[in-house]
Amino acid sequence: MSRRSQIVLGCLAALTLLLAPLAMKPYGIYVMTLWVVMTIAAVGLNLTLGYAGQISLAQAAFVGVGAYSVAILMSHGGSFWLGLLLAVGLCLALGWLLGYPALRVQHHYLAFVTLSFSTLAYLVFRNEEWLTGGTYGLSGIKRPMLLWWKTDSPYAYYLFCLAALAVVTALVAWIVRSPWGRAFTALRENPVRASSLGVDTRRYTLMAFAIGSTLGGVAGALYAPLVQFVDPSMFILNLSLSLLLMVIVGGAGFFFGPYLGALVAVLLPEWLRFSEGMYLIVYALLVMVLLAFCPTGLLGLLRRGRSVVVRRTHQLAPEPAPPAEGEGK
């Protein structure tokens, strides 16, 4: 696809995201805002898993840390922006620390380590009532204000979260194209070979966890004002598995994989609610079929289909006519 076509498609997608919610009811705008928030968390996980190859089941914990950072400060009269800074700082530090086990264990062992961290975070959210409100949660979380712009209405807050997603997209695009992104990819493909070529695998493993976890915290900081209530049940293992599913279904290691995967994971259950109690079964079956026949995700399927079309087009193209007699003399 040419660069001009990419720009045109990008502009059409931006216009669709800006204008489509205007025709929706408040619940529809809420679902679209939820997609934006979950996309930010999935983008962070894609950096850790898709680019750096480090599996993590702790992303829900970082979303929870971000949400509680904003909820606690705002419930005590603090500002959203101070809570956002606290969420970024805490998740950056915790993500860096969580990266240390990845220096010694890999694959399913690392999954168990990150799962343990997620469980520990959930226990803190639930049991430390003096700080988190325990099972009663924290309520009354107001939506932020940017200079003179109030985001109280559903569409205004959707635009606020969409602007945050645009900033995250630009930041991640810079990271992926930078030497950091190339080091992450080398780390995923072959850590031993990357180390032999001079890549500091220790440093970039910790960076992958730290950056991915920080984006999870940003998503949590946006999630708290969206629902205006935070309790531990939101940040259980199901959320980590859902975020992992977003990355895999969209295409791990593809830049726009989390965007498409989050769209499927957030909107598909809403479309299947007509089936009442069966929608979870239908949703699970659709995901299983997709992963069975396309393990590289939806974007991997599109890339494969495009390569097949290009190959067949070349095969069907007429061969050039031989030069006429005496033409080459």
Secondary structure, DSSP 8 states (H G I E B T S, - for coil): --HHHHHHHHHHHHHHHHHGGGGS-HHHHHHHHHHHHHHHHHHHHIIIIIIT----S-HHHHHHHHHHHHHHHHHTT--HHHHHHHHHHHHHHHHHHHHHHHTT--HHHHHHHHHHHHHHHHHHHHH-HHHH-GGG-EE-----EETTEE--SHHHHHHHHHHHHHHHHHHHHHHHHSHHHHHHHHHHH-HHHHHHTT--HHHHHHHHHHHHHHHHHHHHHHHHHHHSEE-GGGGSHHHHHHHHHHHHHH-TT-TTHHHHHHHHHHHHHHHGGGGGGGHHHHHHHHHHHHHHH-TTHHHHHHHHHHHHHHHHHHHHS-------TTTT-
